[in-house]
Amino acid sequence: MAEAERQPPPESSEETPPATQNFIIPKKEIHTVPDMGKWKRSQAYADYIGFILTLNEGVKGKKLSLEYTVSEAIEKLVVLLNTLDRWIDETPPVDQPSRFGNKAFRTWYAKLHEEAENLVATVVPTHLAAAVPEVAVYLKESVGNSTRIDYGTGHEAAFAAFLCCLCKIGVLQVDDQIAIVFKVFNRYLEVMRKLQKTYRMEPAGSQGVWGLDDFQFLPFIWGSSQLIDHPFLEPRHFVDEKAVNENHKDYMFLECILFITEMKTGPFAEHSNQLWNISAVPSWSKVNQGLIRMYKAECLEKFPVIQHFKFGSLLPIHPVTSS
């Protein structure tokens, strides 16, 4: 679509990629377990984990209700996510014998697949139109799998990659860090929870009670960073219903706990054993460091998750180059 517009960006915009940037449609590169070494040495891995950790630092000790800068690009991303939300309302679940994996999700997903480039084009300025097809792939990958009607941490990673790409082309800036997590990622979570509930999506590659959560991981990382040095909330409080009810609007971590308790029945220690164990950790900074280690081990270093990750010019498979 953007061949005709593939021209160098104007001189004035220093955050935009160099004029020589050739955008490409991202594709899978990790086909076998031995390929995982390529991933861990790649520029994509370094940039992705760097992005996650930068945002982790950016939200440290901050409430969701904090006053922060909201740029035009952030506003446009929220509008994009609001559109996805509206499409759920317009695509009610269908009657079917199976309780899980409602087939109406495929109708909703087909609409996103068709409209993704147009949606991304509303966020990306025209001088960067050539980047749209590459960036849009990550948006399409971020909402679940339409064949299996499931959703997991690999899809969540695709959304983080989508935001990372928008930073790399200069659409999002350093000043947007807090809003990326609190406004955009938080809105994405709301839409994903609505998808999971409406279409009864299956967890992708869930470890059941032994996993951290059936669907998400990043809000636990960033959410625990928010709580570092909190004057009274300690990790032991997140299994206390009263503490969660009173503080969930300010803290992503507690919002995740609330969603789990809404979706699952029975004792917390049984349905969410990993989280129950984490509640015994003495400080939020220890929880945060432990979750980052766990994210690397359980998500980023697991072939079943990373085999679906796609690589292009913005998140390339080639080994890290020293800048």
Secondary structure, DSSP 8 states (H G I E B T S, - for coil): --GGG-----TT-TTS--TT------EE---SGGGHHHHHHBHHHHHHHHHHHHHHHHTTT--TTS-----HHHHHHHHHHHHHHHHHHHS-----S-SSS-THHHHHHHHHHHHHHHHHHTTS-GGGGGGHHHHHHHHHTTS-BTTTTEE-HHHHHHHHHHHHHHHHTTSS-GGGHHHIIIIIIHHHHHHHHHHHHHTT-EETT--GGGSS-SS--HHHHHHHHHTTT-SS--GGGGG-HHHHHHHTTT-HHHHHHHHHHHH--S-HHHHTHHHHHHTTSS-HHHHHHHHHHHHIIIIIT-HHHHTT-EE-SSS--SB----
